[in-house]
Amino acid sequence: MNGHNRLPHILTGFPAAASAFVAALENNRQKIAREAGLTGSELRALFYVARVVSTTPKELALHLEMTTGAVTAISRRLVDIDLLHRVDHPEDRRSLYLELTNHGHNIMVQLHGDFKKMLAASTSSLNADELELFTVGLSSVATEVKQHSGQPAAIAM
């Protein structure tokens, strides 16, 4: 096929809007990570630990789709900057759990608060009924997409 016959692949309608929304959220996540002095992977790890409260490095590696070696480096850095701490496993002395430190909890409160403010400002043109309909619709689409892709229905950042 020569270069003269190629056409661009452009989404339109809802698929284009959904793609733009996901890209905007990812750009926001990268901005948050930069401002916090973290990599994107470190931020994802922090949000996961915050959501599940306590996790093993192996569980974190599965969630992040990384090797345990990569997660060891990420968790070591998050421990070094006082966002996570290691907790001995009560039944297996070869294993441990990763949990937020008090500083980590404070950072997560701040990040969630900032995210809520950003979304509130971003949806300020919607009245309460429109926002409720948007929330229900977005939740429904997220659940269906996750089921279609074989992911658990729980929403995660």
C-alpha positions in Angstrom: 0.0 0.0 0.0 1.5 3.3 -1.0 1.5 6.4 1.2 -1.1 8.2 -1.0 -4.0 5.9 -0.1 -3.7 5.9 3.7 -6.5 7.4 5.6 -6.4 8.5 9.2 -8.2 6.4 11.9 -10.3 8.9 13.8 -12.9 8.2 16.5 -16.0 10.2 16.6 -19.0 10.6 18.9 -18.9 8.9 22.3 -15.8 6.8 21.5 -13.9 10.0 20.8 -15.2 11.6 24.0 -14.3 8.6 26.1 -10.8 8.5 24.6 -10.3 12.2 25.2 -11.5 11.7 28.8 -9.1 8.9 29.5 -6.3 10.8 27.9 -7.1 13.9 30.1 -7.1 11.7 33.2 -3.8 10.2 32.3 -2.3 13.6 31.7 -3.6 14.7 35.1 -2.1 11.6 36.7 1.3 12.4 35.1 1.1 16.0 36.3 0.2 14.8 39.9 3.2 12.4 39.8 5.6 15.1 38.6 4.4 17.6 41.3 4.7 14.9 44.0 8.2 14.0 42.8 7.1 10.5 41.8 7.1 8.4 38.7 3.8 7.3 37.2 4.5 3.8 38.4 5.2 5.0 42.0 2.0 7.0 42.0 0.0 4.0 40.7 1.6 1.9 43.5 0.7 4.4 46.1 -2.9 4.7 45.0 -3.2 0.9 45.0 -1.8 0.5 48.5 -4.1 3.3 49.7 -7.1 1.6 48.2 -6.4 -2.0 49.5 -4.8 -0.8 52.8 -2.3 -3.6 53.0 -0.7 -5.6 50.2 2.2 -7.9 49.5 4.9 -7.0 47.0 3.7 -9.9 44.8 0.1 -8.6 44.8 1.3 -5.2 44.0 3.4 -6.6 41.1 0.4 -8.4 39.7 -1.7 -5.2 39.9 0.9 -3.1 38.3 1.8 -5.8 35.7 5.4 -5.6 36.7 8.1 -8.0 37.9 8.6 -8.4 41.7 12.1 -6.9 41.1 10.6 -3.7 39.7 8.1 -3.5 42.5 10.9 -4.0 45.0 12.6 -0.9 43.6 9.4 1.1 43.6 8.5 0.1 47.1 12.0 0.8 48.4 11.8 4.3 47.0 8.3 4.9 48.5 9.6 3.6 51.9 12.7 5.8 51.6 10.5 8.9 51.1 8.2 7.9 54.0 5.0 7.2 52.0 5.0 3.4 52.6 6.3 1.2 55.3 6.9 -2.5 55.5 5.0 -4.6 58.0 6.1 -8.2 58.9 3.7 -10.9 57.7 2.2 -12.4 60.9 2.3 -16.0 59.5 5.2 -16.0 57.1 8.5 -14.5 58.2 9.8 -14.5 54.6 6.9 -12.2 53.5 5.8 -8.7 54.3 3.0 -6.2 53.7 3.3 -2.7 52.3 1.1 -0.1 54.0 0.8 3.7 54.0 2.7 5.7 56.6 1.0 8.6 58.3 2.7 10.8 55.8 1.4 8.6 53.0 -2.1 8.9 54.4 -1.8 12.7 54.5 -0.6 12.7 50.9 -3.5 10.6 49.8 -6.0 12.8 51.5 -4.5 15.8 49.7 -4.4 14.0 46.3 -8.0 12.8 46.6 -9.1 16.3 47.7 -7.3 17.9 44.8 -8.8 15.4 42.4 -12.3 16.0 43.7 -11.9 19.8 43.4 -10.6 19.4 39.8 -13.6 17.2 38.8 -16.0 19.6 40.6 -14.6 22.5 38.6 -14.7 20.4 35.4 -18.4 19.5 35.8 -19.5 22.9 37.1 -21.5 23.5 33.9 -23.8 20.5 34.8 -26.7 20.9 37.2 -27.3 18.4 40.0 -29.6 16.2 37.9 -27.2 16.2 34.9 -24.3 15.4 37.1 -26.2 12.4 38.6 -27.1 11.1 35.2 -23.5 11.5 34.0 -22.2 9.7 37.2 -24.6 6.8 36.7 -23.8 6.6 32.9 -20.0 6.8 33.5 -20.2 4.2 36.2 -22.2 1.9 34.0 -19.8 2.2 31.1 -16.8 1.7 33.3 -18.3 -1.5 34.7 -19.2 -2.8 31.3 -15.8 -2.1 29.8 -14.1 -3.8 32.8 -16.3 -6.8 32.4 -15.6 -6.9 28.7 -11.9 -6.8 29.3 -12.0 -9.4 32.0 -11.1 -7.0 34.9 -12.9 -7.0 38.3 -15.6 -4.3 38.5 -13.9 -2.3 41.3 -12.9 1.2 40.1 -9.2 2.0 40.7 -7.0 5.0 40.0 
